[in-house]
Amino acid sequence: MSTKKDIEAVRERAALYALGQLPDEEARAFEARLAAGDEDSRSELAAFRSVIDDLAYASRPETPPPELKARLLERIAAAEPAVIEQPGLRFVRSGQFEWQPGVAAGIEVKRLSEAEGRVTMLVRLAPGATYPAHRHADVEELYLLEGQVYLSGVLMRPGDYCRAEAGSVHDRIHTPTGCLFIATASQRNEYLP
């Protein structure tokens, strides 16, 4: 026959166990009681788990401030590896890489992949920046993500694509607004005066 003091002790252990706050040794002892079929421990634990399940719905939902959400997402992203290599696959979280100086003032790059003389990179040009003219040693592909850029006299807008064949020349490349693009190119391109 259980006394009131025994029931209070079981209730306290069940509450702490349900919250994950029972010290390891006591948690193992409580689990042993459950495994042995202790009905008082089972019913108290079931009651507390029911309350814990309902706690999430007890308060009014609140929308966190945008800056809090942004900080939380940054912390989550920072905990992930910047590069994940799997057989035949490479994943790059570019947000975890710092921008590096590019080939001229106002140009920054993030190198995503380099292999067999080719590079895939994000390129960011500040407003008014000019990328030097260059001859392509191999096929170059560029996809504009943000802003506007003039490539050999052609105005490109977000979503526009340019493919340059080996041996072709990109004359002056400049941006009045600033821009961001992804490019895949040869690392042997020749910069022209």
C-alpha positions in Angstrom: 0.0 0.0 0.0 1.4 3.4 -1.1 1.5 6.2 1.4 0.8 9.9 0.5 4.6 10.5 1.0 5.4 7.7 -1.5 2.9 9.1 -4.1 4.4 12.6 -3.7 7.9 11.2 -4.3 6.7 9.2 -7.4 4.9 12.3 -8.7 8.0 14.5 -8.3 10.3 11.9 -10.1 7.7 11.5 -12.9 7.5 15.3 -13.4 11.3 15.7 -13.5 11.7 12.7 -15.8 9.0 14.0 -18.2 10.9 17.3 -18.4 14.2 15.5 -18.9 15.6 17.0 -15.6 16.0 13.9 -13.5 19.7 13.2 -12.8 21.1 10.2 -14.8 21.2 7.7 -11.9 17.7 8.6 -10.7 16.4 8.5 -14.3 17.8 4.9 -14.7 16.1 3.9 -11.4 12.8 5.5 -12.6 13.0 3.7 -15.9 13.7 0.4 -14.0 10.4 1.0 -12.0 8.6 1.6 -15.3 10.0 -1.6 -16.9 9.0 -3.5 -13.7 5.4 -2.4 -14.2 5.1 0.1 -11.4 1.6 1.4 -12.1 1.9 4.5 -9.9 5.0 5.6 -11.9 3.4 4.9 -15.2 0.2 6.8 -14.5 2.0 9.8 -13.0 4.4 9.9 -16.0 1.5 9.7 -18.4 -0.3 12.6 -16.7 2.8 14.8 -16.8 3.5 14.0 -20.4 0.0 15.0 -21.3 0.5 18.4 -19.5 3.9 18.9 -21.2 2.3 18.2 -24.6 -0.4 20.8 -23.9 2.1 23.5 -22.7 3.0 24.4 -26.3 -0.6 25.5 -26.9 -1.1 27.3 -23.6 0.4 30.6 -24.7 -0.5 33.0 -27.4 1.7 32.7 -30.5 4.2 35.5 -30.9 6.1 36.6 -34.0 9.7 37.2 -33.1 11.3 40.5 -34.3 12.9 40.1 -37.7 16.4 40.8 -36.3 16.0 37.9 -33.8 14.9 35.6 -36.6 17.9 36.7 -38.8 20.3 36.1 -35.9 18.9 32.7 -35.2 19.2 31.7 -38.9 22.8 32.9 -38.9 23.6 30.8 -35.9 22.0 27.8 -37.5 23.9 28.3 -40.7 27.2 28.9 -38.9 26.9 25.5 -37.2 26.7 23.8 -40.6 29.9 22.9 -42.5 30.8 25.5 -45.2 31.5 22.7 -47.8 30.1 19.2 -47.9 31.9 16.7 -50.1 30.2 13.5 -51.1 31.2 11.0 -53.8 30.8 13.0 -57.0 29.0 15.9 -55.2 30.1 19.2 -53.7 27.8 21.5 -51.7 28.9 25.0 -50.8 27.3 27.3 -48.4 28.6 30.6 -49.9 27.2 32.6 -46.9 29.9 31.1 -44.8 32.7 32.4 -47.0 34.1 35.9 -46.9 34.3 38.0 -50.0 37.8 38.1 -51.4 39.3 41.0 -53.5 38.9 40.5 -57.2 41.0 41.5 -60.2 40.3 45.2 -59.9 39.0 47.8 -57.4 35.3 47.4 -56.5 35.3 43.7 -57.5 34.9 40.9 -54.9 34.7 37.1 -55.5 33.7 33.9 -53.7 35.3 30.9 -55.3 32.9 28.0 -55.1 34.8 25.4 -57.0 38.2 25.1 -58.7 39.1 22.1 -60.8 41.0 21.2 -63.9 41.9 24.8 -64.7 38.3 26.1 -64.3 36.7 28.1 -61.6 33.1 28.7 -60.6 32.6 31.8 -58.5 30.2 34.4 -57.3 31.3 37.9 -58.5 30.1 41.1 -57.0 30.8 44.5 -58.6 30.3 47.8 -56.7 28.3 50.6 -58.5 30.6 52.1 -61.1 33.1 49.2 -61.0 34.8 48.0 -64.2 36.0 44.5 -64.9 39.1 44.4 -67.1 38.8 43.3 -70.8 39.9 39.7 -71.2 40.3 36.9 -73.8 38.7 33.6 -72.9 41.0 30.6 -72.8 38.0 28.3 -72.7 34.2 28.7 -72.6 32.9 31.2 -70.0 29.4 31.3 -68.7 27.8 34.1 -66.7 24.4 34.3 -65.1 23.3 37.7 -63.7 21.6 37.4 -60.3 21.2 41.0 -59.2 21.7 44.5 -60.6 22.7 45.5 -64.2 25.9 45.1 -66.0 27.1 46.1 -69.5 29.0 43.2 -71.1 30.7 44.2 -74.4 28.1 46.9 -74.8 25.1 44.7 -74.1 23.0 45.6 -71.0 22.2 42.5 -68.9 19.5 42.4 -66.3 18.8 39.8 -63.5 18.1 36.4 -65.1 20.2 37.1 -68.2 22.8 34.7 -69.4 26.0 35.1 -71.5 28.1 32.3 -73.0 31.5 33.3 -74.4 33.4 30.8 -76.6 37.1 30.1 -76.3 39.2 32.8 -78.0 36.4 35.4 -77.8 37.0 38.7 -76.0 35.0 40.5 -73.4 35.6 44.2 -73.9 35.0 46.6 -71.0 32.5 45.3 -68.5 31.0 47.8 -66.2 28.0 48.4 -63.9 26.2 51.6 -63.1 24.1 50.0 -60.3 26.4 47.3 -58.9 25.7 43.7 -59.7 26.1 40.1 -58.6 26.6 37.2 -61.0 27.8 33.6 -61.0 30.5 32.7 -63.6 32.2 29.6 -64.7 35.4 30.3 -66.5 39.0 29.3 -67.3 41.7 30.2 -64.8 43.9 30.9 -67.8 42.0 33.9 -69.3 44.3 36.6 -70.6 43.7 40.1 -69.3 44.1 42.8 -72.0 45.5 46.3 -71.6 
